[in-house]
Structures are given as structure tokens and as C-alpha cells.
Amino acid sequence: MRSLAGDVIKQAFSQQTDEKLHRRLYAAICSCILEGSLKPATRMPPSRDLAGELTLSRNTVLRVYEQLQAEGYISARTSSGTFVSDSVLDNLDLRPNKEPVAVALEDHTRLSARCLELLGHASASPRQWGAFIPGVPDVQYFPHRVLKKIQDRLARRLRPAFLTYDAAGGVSELKEALADYLRTARGVRCSPDQILITEGIHQALDLVTRALCNPGDSAWIEEPGYWGIKNILRINAVNFSAIPVDEQGMIPPGPTEPAPKLIFVTPSHQYPLGSVMSLSRRQQLLLRARETRSWIIEDDYDSEFRFSGQPIPSLQGLEEETPVIYIGTFSKTLYP
Ligand SMILES: Cc1ncc(COP(=O)(O)O)c(C=O)c1O
């Protein structure tokens, strides 16, 4: 039997483009209700009739009615049929003849000062793959099959501890393996319990900054240097001085420069110039950091890669008890 509600739904249904019929019907009925062409308390067409009108299976209509009912658009009254709910329109205040609310869109979407500051300095290139893009490994040549095999093997004996929350800063086996690797390959002096796993260097830099700096503190960064660090410092309200770099790495400023809380460096392979920090600069920086009670943050982002020669040991392991936080990443050896 044809009904006015059925005609309204049929019209809206014909305007929907989704390939899936149930999604098309759902969207059609929702829009009718929200736009007011199906008013509150309107009786919905019986599912069998609507299915006939739209040449759909009855099950499709029943499924959509169930969904709409679960979301509160319509409600069934025993033995009298299914009706558009009153509550949905009252709640959403979407009746079409209401005066438009006089609030400018910008008021709703106003961003925080911190976010605007960040957007003003967005510096990552939208293009992150291709020739001459520094800091991105050749992900096409990654041995995905080998990694997949290893992952499959490990997935067969996953322990619940691997899958739940963790307060230890990472799986102990990984931290032990890393401590071994870092000691032998990078000369880092650390025990597994000193390691904290993060999502990458970017997150580690943020964590270190938040943990050690108060708003208004200052930091030294390399100039030129890794762009990512500037926004981390901005978002944490830490002031920074851009310290020039030469072929020996960061040139420590004279004593008139205020003592920084943090000193960010890439000693093994300066980013982006590629120089290696000389021994004397390393010693100067360590001395300075000890005097001013600063922390040096050693960003060892790509030291696994060398064309020739011996790997350069880390700054962290140069002496006992250095004021250095060493950070590395799998972004280059695996993929970002
Ligand atoms: C110097 C430097 N540090 C850190 C990173 C970011 O590392 P991650 O991907 O682990 O956040 C990059 C990325 O290219 C980098 O060049």
C-alpha cells in the first residue's frame, strides 16, 4: 500500500548514491527525519510495503529499521506500527523552521593559541617519498616477506603481557636486546631498565622536553638542524637559541649565553649537513653541560648507515656518567 511517508522516502532514496542498498536506505530515511520531511510521530511505512515500493528485500528494510530504532530515530509501538520519534528532533533541535543559530563558524572551530602557533610553523613537506628527501629510507626495498615470517612466528606464541597495558616502558626482551646492541654497536653505557620505548625520536624528544623543562626554560638547538624539534619546544613553551654548526658540529657559545636546560645535538651525523662532531667538541659540550647542569639530548637518528669506516661511538658512552640522554629510532632501519 502506498503512503505519503513511503513516497517521501522513495524520493530521498533515489537521490542517494551509495552502492550498498541498506546504506542508501538508511541515509535516505535519516535525511528525511533530520530535514523535517518526515515529521515526529509520522507513521513509517510497513517494512513489507516499503520493500515493495523500492524493490528491496524485506530483510534490508528490517535491518535499516532496526538500526534507526537503535539510534533513536524511530520507535516501534506494539501492535500499532513504527513511528518517527519525537525525542530525536527535540534533542537535536534540528527542526527546519527554527531560526538559524547566530554563532559564526569560526567560534566553533577556534583553535588554541598553541595550535595556531604550530600551524604557523608547519615545516614538514607534504611530499615524504621520492628522490632527495632526507631522512626517509627506501621503503620499496624493505624485505617485507622476511619480516612477515618473523611476525607470524612470534604471533603464534604471544603472551598476554604483550597485549595489555604496560608500565615498564617496553617489553623486557626488547630492552635487553637493545641494551646489548647499543653497547656493542654504539658504545652506549646503559642497562635495560634505563631504556624507555617510544613511538620514535619525535615522541621521545617531546617526552624528554616535558619531563625536564618548565615553560620559559631555554634550550639550544643546532642551526641548521632538525626542524621537528622546534615545534616540540614551541608547544612546550620552551625558548630556544639556534646555535651555529660547522664541520666539527655544534659550536658551543660563549659564557654569556644563558645556561640551557637541554642541548639537542646530532653528533654522529649532523642533520642536515652530515658532519661528525669532533672529540674536542664532544668534550667541550660535556664539560659545559656538567657546569650548567644541562642535559644533552643525543639524537642518533641514522647512525646504523655508513658507506665506509668504523661506526662513531655515541657521545653518551664517551665517559662515565655523562649528562646525556641517548635517543635512537627504527624509522630508518625499518620504516617510519
Ligand atoms: C635528525 C632527526 N631526528 C629525528 C627524526 C625523526 O625520527 P622518528 O621517525 O623516530 O620520529 C628525523 C627524521 O627524519 C631526523 O632527521
The ligand as a MOL file (V3000), in Angstrom:
LIG
                    3D

  0  0  0     0  0            999 V3000
M  V30 BEGIN CTAB
M  V30 COUNTS 16 16 0 0 0
M  V30 BEGIN ATOM
M  V30 1 C 67.5800 14.3200 12.9000 0
M  V30 2 C 66.2860 13.5870 13.0100 0
M  V30 3 N 65.8090 13.2820 14.2150 0
M  V30 4 C 64.6380 12.6130 14.3480 0
M  V30 5 C 63.8990 12.2320 13.2560 0
M  V30 6 C 62.5740 11.5540 13.4630 0
M  V30 7 O 62.6980 10.2750 13.9000 0
M  V30 8 P 61.3930 9.4110 14.1870 0
M  V30 9 O 60.8500 8.9780 12.8730 0
M  V30 10 O 61.8850 8.2720 15.0080 0
M  V30 11 O 60.4290 10.2760 14.9500 0
M  V30 12 C 64.3430 12.5230 11.9880 0
M  V30 13 C 63.5590 12.1470 10.8150 0
M  V30 14 O 63.9530 12.2560 9.6970 0
M  V30 15 C 65.5760 13.2100 11.8540 0
M  V30 16 O 66.0320 13.5290 10.6600 0
M  V30 END ATOM
M  V30 BEGIN BOND
M  V30 1 1 1 2
M  V30 2 1 2 3
M  V30 3 2 2 15
M  V30 4 2 3 4
M  V30 5 1 4 5
M  V30 6 1 5 6
M  V30 7 2 5 12
M  V30 8 1 6 7
M  V30 9 1 7 8
M  V30 10 2 8 9
M  V30 11 1 8 10
M  V30 12 1 8 11
M  V30 13 1 12 13
M  V30 14 1 12 15
M  V30 15 2 13 14
M  V30 16 1 15 16
M  V30 END BOND
M  V30 END CTAB
M  END
